[in-house]
Structures are given as structure tokens and as C-alpha cells.
Amino acid sequence: MCGIIGGYGGMDPETASRMLARVVHRGPDEEGHVEVAGNVLGHRRLSIVDVEGGKQPLVTPEGDLYLVGNGEVYNHEEIRETLENGDMSTRSDNEVALRLISERGPEALSELLGMFAFLIAGEDGAFVAARDPVGIKPLYWAHRGGLVRFASEMSAFDEGWQAYVESFPPGHYWTPESGLVEFGTPVPPEDELEHFEGPSEPGARIPDEILEKVRDRLVRTVGRQMMGDVPVGVFLSGGLDSSLVAAIAARWYAKRGKKLKTFAVGLTDSPDLLAARAVAEHLGTEHHESVYTAEDALKVLPNVVSTIENFDPSLVRSAVPNYILAEFTARHVKVVLTGEGADEIFAGYEYLRDFRTEEELHAELVRTIEGLHDLNLQRADRVTMAHGLEARVPFLELDMISLGLSLPAGWKLAGEGQEAKRLLRQAFGGWLPDDFLWRKKAQFGDGSGAASVLMARMEESITEEEFERERRAVEPPLRTREEVAYYRIFAEDLGEVRPKRTIGRFATT
């Protein structure tokens, strides 16, 4: 939705202007900033909800508390009904968050459903920074000499601050008085999970009532994420997850007499492109395709590595086609839904078949979900926001995660001869033809045709001698010649940033 920056303890106007300029791509529509009791808030806006009236910073009626936010609060209408003063000056969901915190304090952040990063400053010197429990929306911070700075992206920080930059932890808020306080987690505590009784053996029969519950939950979640005053499209890879999201969104639009827009990318005749085309035709969407060449992929590669602020090879390979797709999609819509997160919740990865006990599988799914904010979600946010496009992730709403993790392993894991995520496939029987519904999974970078092109060319660009010499530029060491090639690009822009504090596979916390 937006790009935000902030400074606790003071920030000169020139620094604020530089930081905002570096996140202009996240919010090309408007800019706003304010100095409050010596603290600074800055905002670049992508107008989605209350296009005319939702300019930020937002302020309370008393004029004593200001907020800049990035993201969406999907249950803002329900929250508004619980406020002592529900009369808003805008229709912005972020204003509801501001009023909630003004009335009940930052602990009330746990009531919000959505993806968000907020910075709040008060006339009394109060300051709050917060990030949603899953970490769907990014937030970074840096402490130096008694000052604290915040931004949506690492590249927003001046070079002298880069060595201090860390990923702000999801599900936490920070105030100068309390320090970091956890208000929510991506995975509910064990005693809060629903815990459906069922078998642990892979391939067990799934009761109809469970299939209905999963189907209804995802339909409700997608419907909730259609909010906004601008059209919402879908990234359609032709795989199961995005196809289900598209099928639900297409029905949502059809009930309102409108047609869903879907978007696909790939090399000519790549598997993803062909599959997406067939799914779109079946759903009757207004379908758009972006066909790229191997040279196109290589041409945008340096921009992609700089954009995602990461050098993990699998992330880069999937980010390249997504970057091309996002640039193309932004010409048509401002918001897209994606299928991100389904594999982590419903055990869609092939390696998960090796986890034979309920406890082992659950622990691994929790680990992957908790790590998404510095890996897949980092990529998904950056490649879209680089083009002023907002990506929403229905599978990663908290109640969807909670339901998925409550189900026993025997319903999630595939048995001999069965496809992964069979629970989702069975739950949506009849929504898609069987050959789409049961299509085998392909990694996005593979299915779109990018992976082999990038891997081969990058491996060739680094000699064995260079690999041995440069692989220990970070710790733990870089793993392949391909990764060294990506790290070189990363280091040009963010060479002072410490990967252990900011990047998923290096993070120690």
C-alpha cells in the first residue's frame, strides 16, 4: 500500500527527504510527513482505500496523535463498531487502527486482522512502532547514538546507518518506555489451536465436514481481502494455490456483475503460462499475459536482486518472473491476490513427506511459517511494491493459518500415489476441472521458465577461484557460484548491511 519512514529522537528534514525519496516506488500517488515533539513520520501513498480522503499522516480529532501506515486492516469495519468514538474523518482502515491505539493502547493491536506496519507519534513525545504478526508487510529499524530510525526497506537508510539495520520482529510493538513487546504470533499457542481429532498416517480419508470448513474459511478470507476502492486482480500461475484464489475471486466479482482480471507470466509456451491460460479461460476472467525471453530475465536480474534486498538463489529465481509480471500488472490494477503461504500451511512441499510424526510435521510447518517474513514474503512485497502494486496473501490470514495447523498430519500429508495438498484439492472439487485441480506442483521460477536460464548463466559468470575467494564474504559462507553472483549485486547497494540481522537463511533469531 505504501512506504513509511520515521525517526525517534529527531531527524533533520534533509534525511527525511532522502529516505522518503528512496521508497517513492512504494507510494507514487502522494507524500506526507510531520514532525511531532521532535520525532518524525514520513509516508509515500499508494491510494487504495478512501482514494480521495485517506492521505497520511493521519491524526486524531484532538490533534495529539499521528500515524503513518503501510498495509490493510481487513476487519476495520468491525473494529470501528467497538470504538467509543466511531466517527471518522476518513474512510481509511488505517485511521481505525490509529483510533484503536489512541483509545486502548498498543496492546489492542492484537485485535487487528490484516497486514500492516505502523509508526505513531504523539504531541507528548510518545512513539510506537508495530508490525503484523506474520510479517507480511516489511519494517526495518536501526539504533545509533540514542536515535532510532525506521523504514519499509533497507535501501531507505543512509549508508552510515546500514550496518545497524535489523528486521523489526513481526507481532511486536516498540515504545521507548517498554522496549519490544509481543502482541501476536503467526502461529497460535498450542492451547489456542482448535485441534481436530484425526489420524497421523498420510493419506487418511478426510471427513466432508472438514473439507467444507476449509473451503468456507478460504472463501471468507478471499472475500475479506477484496476490500478497497480500486479493482483487485489475481496473479495466476496455473498452479493449485493461485487457481483456487482466482476461482473464489471470480465468483465474488460475478455476483457483482463484474469480471476478474488475472495476470500470468512466462517464457513462450512455458508450463505456467499454458496452465494459467487454460484456468483463466475456464473461469472466464479478463486474462493478461506477459511473455518474456531469456535475455529479458537476465536484463532485469540486477534490478531484481537490488529490489528484493536478498541474494538467496531460489528467491532470486522466483523473483525475476514475478518482477516482470508485477511491472506488467501495475498498468492494469493496483492490488493483486496471490497464493503465497498455502504450501507452508497445508504441507505442500515434497520434502515434508519425510516427516513421519505429528509433532515433527507440526514443528516444521511452524518453522517455515515463522520464517516467511524474511524470505518469500520479502520477495512478494518487494517485486510488487517496486511498481506501486500491492500484493495480498489470503492463505496467510491468522485464522487461515490457525485452521491449517489445527488439522492432523494424516489429512494434510499425501499417501502413496497421492498429490500434495490433497486436502485443498478435495475441498474445492467442482470449482476447477480435475486436470487443473490435480496439476502437479512446480516451483514458480521453474514453471515460468526462469530458473534454468538464470542458474546456468550465473554459474558461468563466477570461476571456481572467485567462488573460493569470495564465498566467505558472509557467515555462514555462500553456497554456490550462483549465490556469489547474486551477492555481488546485493553488496553494491547494501554492502554494509549485516545479513544475519536481515536475511532469512542467515538470521539467528
C-alpha atoms as one frame of an Amber mdcrd trajectory, in Angstrom:
protein
   0.000   0.000   0.000   2.700   2.492   0.981   6.214   3.278   2.064   6.906
   4.673   5.508   9.905   6.147   7.303  10.335   7.524  10.793  12.778   8.819
  13.328  12.586   8.682  17.101  14.832  11.209  18.804  14.970  13.560  15.869
  15.750  13.562  12.171  16.735  16.554  10.067  14.489  17.443   7.092  17.155
  16.542   4.529  17.494  12.999   5.933  13.722  12.550   5.966  13.514  13.717
   2.352  16.278  11.331   1.263  14.660   8.358   2.986  11.230   9.127   1.535
  12.704   9.527  -1.946  14.143   6.018  -1.720  10.687   4.493  -1.135   8.780
   6.608  -3.664   8.081   3.482  -5.759   6.027   2.062  -2.894   3.684   5.052
  -2.909   3.740   7.026  -6.154   0.449   8.870  -5.524   1.148  11.226  -2.610
   3.697  12.222   0.023   3.151  13.373   3.594   5.310  13.960   6.645   5.097
  15.548  10.057   7.403  16.431  12.961   5.790  15.717  16.324   7.559  16.587
  19.578  10.929  16.146  17.911  10.036  12.832  16.259   9.437  12.412  12.524
   6.915  10.404  10.478   7.009  10.164   6.687   4.700   8.494   4.177   4.531
   7.676   0.473   0.999   6.656  -0.511  -0.462   4.133  -2.935  -4.153   5.081
  -2.885  -6.394   2.017  -2.436  -8.918   2.655   0.364 -10.555   6.111   0.527
  -8.616   7.291  -2.504  -9.704  10.921  -2.098  -9.593  11.325   1.675  -7.073
   8.882   3.131  -3.934  10.993   2.911  -1.339  10.384   5.643  -0.103  11.135
   8.255  -3.478  10.542   9.873  -4.297  12.404  13.082  -6.796  12.006  15.918
  -9.598  14.607  16.312  -7.723  16.057  19.278  -4.643  16.539  17.110  -2.433
  14.798  19.636  -1.534  11.521  17.914  -0.312  10.882  14.348   0.084   7.683
  12.337   1.715   6.557   9.112   0.900   3.044   7.976   1.690   0.515   5.307
  -0.852  -2.217   4.617  -4.501  -3.077   5.132  -6.699  -3.812   8.159  -9.338
  -6.205   6.837 -11.603  -6.123   9.881 -11.575  -2.322  10.240 -15.354  -2.022
   9.978 -15.874  -4.476  12.843 -13.221  -2.708  14.963 -14.819   0.669  14.290
 -18.100  -0.549  15.801 -16.309  -1.226  19.113 -14.720   2.218  19.471 -16.050
   4.808  21.914 -15.937   7.371  19.112 -16.521   5.685  15.763 -16.928   8.931
  13.825 -14.006   9.018  11.418 -12.692  11.912   9.384 -11.791   9.481   6.572
 -12.843   6.029   5.365  -9.267   4.778   5.765  -8.798   1.464   7.542  -5.569
   2.891   8.956  -7.498   5.622  10.749  -9.436   2.909  12.575  -6.089   1.481
  13.731  -4.997   4.931  14.930  -8.227   5.455  16.901  -7.993   1.942  18.357
  -4.485   2.583  19.682  -5.466   6.049  20.903  -8.360   4.604  22.943  -6.917
   1.284  24.152  -3.174   1.478  23.788  -0.782  -0.560  21.609  -1.853  -3.821
  23.306  -5.061  -3.547  21.245  -3.057  -4.250  18.072  -3.879  -7.908  18.735
  -7.463  -7.175  17.646  -6.448  -6.328  14.082  -6.681  -8.764  11.166  -4.530
  -7.787   8.251  -1.064  -6.929   7.046   0.484  -3.773   8.436   3.423  -1.759
   9.671   2.623   1.365  11.712   4.618   4.276  13.106   2.814   6.508  15.599
   3.983   9.703  17.289   2.276  11.878  19.908   2.475  15.515  20.947   3.507
  14.280  24.398   6.603  12.574  22.950   5.005   9.129  22.722   6.215   6.854
  19.935   5.009   3.414  18.790   6.292   1.161  16.018   4.453  -2.074  15.153
   4.385  -4.878  12.584   1.727  -7.514  11.853   2.199 -10.981  13.406   3.042
 -12.793  10.159   5.358 -10.067   8.910   3.537  -9.678   5.611   4.394  -6.000
   5.482   8.062  -5.069   5.961   9.587  -2.863   8.600  13.262  -2.274   9.406
  14.873  -0.267  12.171  18.303   0.896  13.277  19.599   2.200  16.624  22.548
   4.556  16.670  23.745   7.114  19.181  20.459   7.222  21.065  18.433   7.710
  17.873  16.145   5.154  16.230  15.181   5.179  12.567  12.557   3.119  10.741
  11.770   2.367   7.095   9.857  -0.041   4.872  13.027  -1.081   3.028  16.703
  -1.390   3.898  17.715   0.784   0.958  15.926   3.753   2.551  18.615   4.092
   5.229  21.657   6.281   4.654  24.875   4.324   4.108  26.206   5.267   7.542
  23.188   3.590   9.131  23.202   0.361   7.098  25.413  -1.610   9.479  22.836
  -1.046  12.237  19.765  -2.073  10.248  17.719  -5.001  11.557  14.429  -6.597
  10.616  11.727  -5.375  13.008  10.216  -8.528  14.536   6.681  -9.464  13.404
   3.949  -9.424  16.016   5.729  -6.850  18.183   5.349  -3.203  19.025   8.076
  -0.942  20.390   7.884   2.120  22.599  10.815   3.948  24.220   9.394   3.120
  27.655   8.567  -0.582  27.224  11.010  -1.643  24.526   9.827  -4.543  22.357
   6.540  -6.141  23.397   4.964  -9.127  21.662   1.255  -8.665  20.894   0.686
 -11.532  18.470   2.268 -14.551  16.802   1.842 -16.019  13.307   1.121 -19.382
  14.901  -1.336 -19.520  17.832  -0.129 -21.135  21.056  -0.889 -24.851  21.336
  -3.731 -24.290  23.796  -5.452 -21.897  21.358  -5.435 -24.230  18.346  -8.714
 -25.998  17.574  -7.050 -29.451  17.469  -9.268 -31.651  15.345  -9.009 -35.303
  16.239  -7.791 -37.447  13.385  -5.180 -39.866  12.063  -1.469 -39.229  11.703
  -0.933 -41.708   8.863  -0.511 -39.952   5.475  -3.345 -40.397   3.019  -6.141
 -40.913   5.555  -9.699 -40.156   4.488 -10.742 -36.553   5.158 -14.270 -36.041
   6.549 -16.655 -33.975   4.450 -17.235 -31.509   7.288 -13.505 -30.743   7.400
 -13.377 -30.158   3.646 -16.353 -27.817   3.975 -14.747 -25.942   6.866 -11.512
 -25.365   4.924 -13.419 -24.303   1.814 -15.641 -21.876   3.716 -12.691 -20.370
   5.577 -10.736 -19.651   2.386 -13.799 -18.279   0.590 -14.456 -15.935   3.519
 -10.807 -14.881   3.679 -10.553 -14.076  -0.031 -13.821 -12.151   0.163 -12.480
 -10.088   3.064  -9.373  -9.226   1.051 -11.355  -7.860  -1.896 -11.800  -4.630
   0.130 -10.812  -1.310  -1.419 -11.917   1.380  -3.833  -9.873   0.050  -6.749
 -10.093  -3.202  -8.771  -8.376  -6.300  -7.355  -6.671  -8.774  -9.700  -5.018
 -12.167  -9.190  -1.522 -13.411 -10.033  -2.369 -16.674 -11.786   0.462 -19.168
 -12.226  -1.817 -22.039 -13.191  -0.813 -23.914 -10.035  -3.304 -25.020  -7.415
  -2.989 -22.167  -4.914  -3.368 -19.211  -7.269  -6.032 -21.048  -9.286  -8.169
 -21.522  -6.162  -7.783 -17.871  -5.193  -8.754 -16.879  -8.738 -11.770 -19.197
  -8.728 -13.067 -17.665  -5.487 -12.380 -14.077  -6.586 -14.016 -14.709  -9.979
 -17.223 -15.840  -8.241 -17.051 -12.819  -5.915 -16.892 -10.455  -8.889 -19.532
 -12.365 -10.860 -22.044 -11.826  -8.033 -21.485  -8.096  -8.526 -21.817  -8.252
 -12.296 -18.110  -7.758 -12.895 -15.218  -9.766 -14.307 -11.989 -10.643 -12.513
  -8.666  -9.662 -14.074  -5.929 -12.312 -13.951  -2.247 -11.997 -14.825   0.331
 -14.599 -15.849   3.979 -14.588 -16.911   6.406 -16.969 -18.580   8.637 -17.827
 -21.476   6.739 -18.684 -24.642   4.803 -21.929 -24.078   6.203 -22.370 -20.544
   4.108 -24.711 -18.342   2.863 -21.934 -16.054   1.763 -19.740 -18.925  -0.146
 -22.529 -20.659  -1.794 -23.700 -17.435  -2.786 -20.172 -16.386  -4.290 -19.545
 -19.809  -6.431 -22.674 -19.517  -7.578 -21.844 -15.966  -8.452 -18.271 -16.953
 -10.459 -19.499 -19.920 -12.389 -21.886 -17.685 -13.093 -19.161 -15.100 -13.987
 -16.580 -17.739 -11.568 -13.951 -16.426 -10.145 -10.980 -18.271  -6.742 -12.557
 -18.696  -3.463 -10.782 -19.396  -0.116 -12.394 -20.220   3.429 -11.132 -20.065
   5.753 -13.225 -22.248   9.447 -12.671 -21.702  12.669 -14.033 -23.185  15.809
 -15.375 -21.557  17.521 -12.094 -22.332  14.696 -10.166 -20.669  15.230 -12.203
 -17.499  18.962 -11.552 -17.490  18.452  -7.859 -18.219  16.246  -7.242 -15.171
  18.269  -9.503 -12.855  20.433  -6.752 -11.272  17.304  -4.664 -10.590  15.579
  -7.683  -9.085  18.380  -8.510  -6.627  18.519  -4.861  -5.546  14.734  -4.746
  -5.275  14.211  -7.852  -3.134  17.218  -6.954  -0.945  18.254 -10.586  -0.862
  20.641 -12.935  -2.646  19.212 -16.377  -1.895  19.228 -18.212  -5.284  15.781
 -19.805  -5.043  14.304 -16.465  -4.023  16.016 -14.619  -6.873  14.926 -17.181
  -9.473  11.274 -16.864  -8.486  11.539 -13.088  -8.083  12.658 -12.462 -11.675
   9.428 -13.602 -13.389   7.387 -12.073 -10.552   9.141  -8.736 -11.067   8.377
  -8.811 -14.782   4.783  -9.791 -14.037   4.345  -7.045 -11.434   5.615  -4.350
 -13.777   3.125  -5.518 -16.411   0.229  -5.934 -13.950   0.661  -2.447 -12.454
  -0.533  -0.987 -15.762  -3.947  -2.551 -15.139  -4.624  -2.757 -11.351  -3.222
  -1.541  -8.035  -3.939  -4.684  -5.996  -3.435  -8.416  -6.622  -4.133 -11.539
  -4.618  -1.538 -14.323  -4.624  -1.381 -17.953  -3.493   1.566 -17.372  -1.164
   1.576 -19.448   2.035  -0.544 -22.463   1.082   2.466 -24.792   0.933   3.541
 -23.844   4.442   0.082 -24.327   5.941  -1.107 -27.412   4.056   2.214 -29.270
   3.741   2.671 -28.729   0.019   6.422 -29.213  -0.225   7.760 -32.563  -1.369
  10.340 -32.814   1.442   7.581 -32.735   4.063   6.695 -36.334   3.167   9.775
 -37.309   5.184   8.245 -36.034   8.440   6.555 -39.122   9.807   5.176 -37.998
  13.163   2.539 -35.420  14.028   4.948 -33.481  16.219   7.761 -33.366  13.641
   5.493 -32.146  10.848   3.841 -29.512  13.026   7.207 -28.199  14.214   8.479
 -27.925  10.641   5.351 -26.125   9.409   5.626 -23.687  12.317   9.292 -23.085
  11.490   8.557 -22.310   7.836   5.625 -20.020   8.632   7.650 -18.089  11.200
  10.450 -17.616   8.660   8.332 -16.336   5.784   8.735 -12.659   6.660  12.429
 -12.621   5.711  12.097 -14.948   2.699   9.053 -15.464   0.467   7.097 -12.540
   1.868  10.095 -10.251   1.460  10.250 -11.195  -2.215   6.475 -10.917  -2.723
   6.340  -7.452  -1.162   9.360  -6.002  -2.930   8.699  -7.119  -6.510   5.151
  -5.759  -6.401   5.770  -2.547  -4.470   8.694  -1.766  -6.772   5.972  -0.982
  -9.309   3.371   0.570  -6.999   1.386  -2.665  -6.805   0.028  -4.163  -3.573
   0.058  -7.955  -3.096  -2.352  -9.596  -0.645  -1.969 -13.134   0.678  -5.284
 -14.757   1.713  -3.708 -18.027   2.864  -1.689 -16.131   5.473  -4.514 -14.526
   7.406  -4.251 -15.614  11.023  -7.490 -17.604  11.109  -6.463 -19.474   7.959
  -3.081 -20.359   9.471  -4.741 -21.448  12.706  -7.165 -23.760  10.910  -4.451
 -25.348   8.766  -2.181 -26.050  11.718  -5.077 -27.478  13.753  -5.610 -30.315
  11.287  -3.887 -33.678  11.880  -0.994 -34.765   9.705  -2.942 -37.651   8.207
  -5.260 -35.255   6.409  -2.520 -32.931   5.195   0.147 -35.396   4.081  -0.283
 -37.349   0.866  -0.185 -41.114   0.865   1.340 -43.356  -1.792   0.262 -42.212
  -5.259  -1.493 -39.099  -3.932  -0.757 -35.436  -4.726   0.436 -32.957  -2.099
  -2.175 -30.563  -0.664  -4.860 -33.139  -1.409  -6.987 -31.575   1.351  -7.248
 -28.317  -0.613  -7.813 -30.180  -3.868 -10.644 -32.224  -2.394 -12.173 -29.228
  -0.616 -12.613 -27.417  -3.914 -13.841 -30.293  -6.022 -16.060 -28.875  -8.775
 -14.570 -25.388  -8.621 -12.000 -26.291 -11.279 -11.762 -29.146 -13.800  -9.886
 -32.128 -12.360  -6.861 -31.739 -14.649  -6.323 -28.233 -13.208  -7.276 -29.146
  -9.666  -4.821 -32.049  -9.566  -1.981 -30.471 -11.579   1.443 -31.340 -10.146
   3.244 -28.589  -8.301   6.106 -26.673  -9.933   8.237 -24.006  -8.290   7.277
 -20.646  -9.812  10.736 -19.931 -11.166  10.773 -23.395 -12.785   7.277 -23.348
 -14.216   7.684 -19.899 -15.730  10.992 -20.846 -17.357  13.344 -18.569 -15.400
  15.226 -20.993 -13.180  17.360 -22.851 -15.714  18.245 -19.665 -17.596  19.438
 -17.809 -14.507  21.213 -20.709 -12.841  23.307 -21.583 -15.887  24.282 -18.038
 -16.762  25.152 -17.028 -13.194  27.208 -20.170 -12.552  29.194 -19.408 -15.712
  29.899 -15.845 -14.554  31.881 -16.955 -11.472  35.044 -19.055 -11.676  35.919
 -21.659  -9.059  38.795 -19.460  -7.916  36.448 -16.480  -7.454  33.985 -18.680
  -5.606  36.590 -19.896  -3.126  37.899 -16.381  -2.645  34.532 -14.631  -2.165
  32.242 -17.195  -0.580  33.252 -16.192   2.963  32.190 -12.585   2.479  29.316
 -13.514   4.791  28.916 -16.098   7.508  27.706 -18.809   7.057  29.513 -18.922
   3.713  27.822 -18.523   0.339  26.892 -21.948  -1.002  27.255 -21.819  -4.795
  28.814 -19.789  -7.590  25.305 -18.625  -8.481  24.826 -17.229  -4.968  28.175
 -15.423  -5.143  27.000 -13.746  -8.355  23.827 -12.522  -6.654  25.708 -11.412
  -3.552  27.965  -9.202  -5.672  24.893  -7.305  -6.884  23.432  -7.101  -3.378
  26.700  -5.735  -1.955  26.812  -2.887  -4.472  23.716  -1.334  -2.874  23.712
  -2.760   0.634  27.270  -3.816   1.300  27.219  -2.520   4.889  24.027  -4.375
   5.814  24.618  -7.421   8.008  22.734 -10.424   6.545  22.481 -12.139   9.939
  20.182  -9.333  11.058  18.030  -9.056   7.957  18.006 -12.106   5.692  16.110
 -15.323   6.310  18.665 -18.122   5.999  21.294 -16.107   7.881  19.075 -14.852
  10.683  19.933 -16.112  14.138  16.571 -15.219  15.678
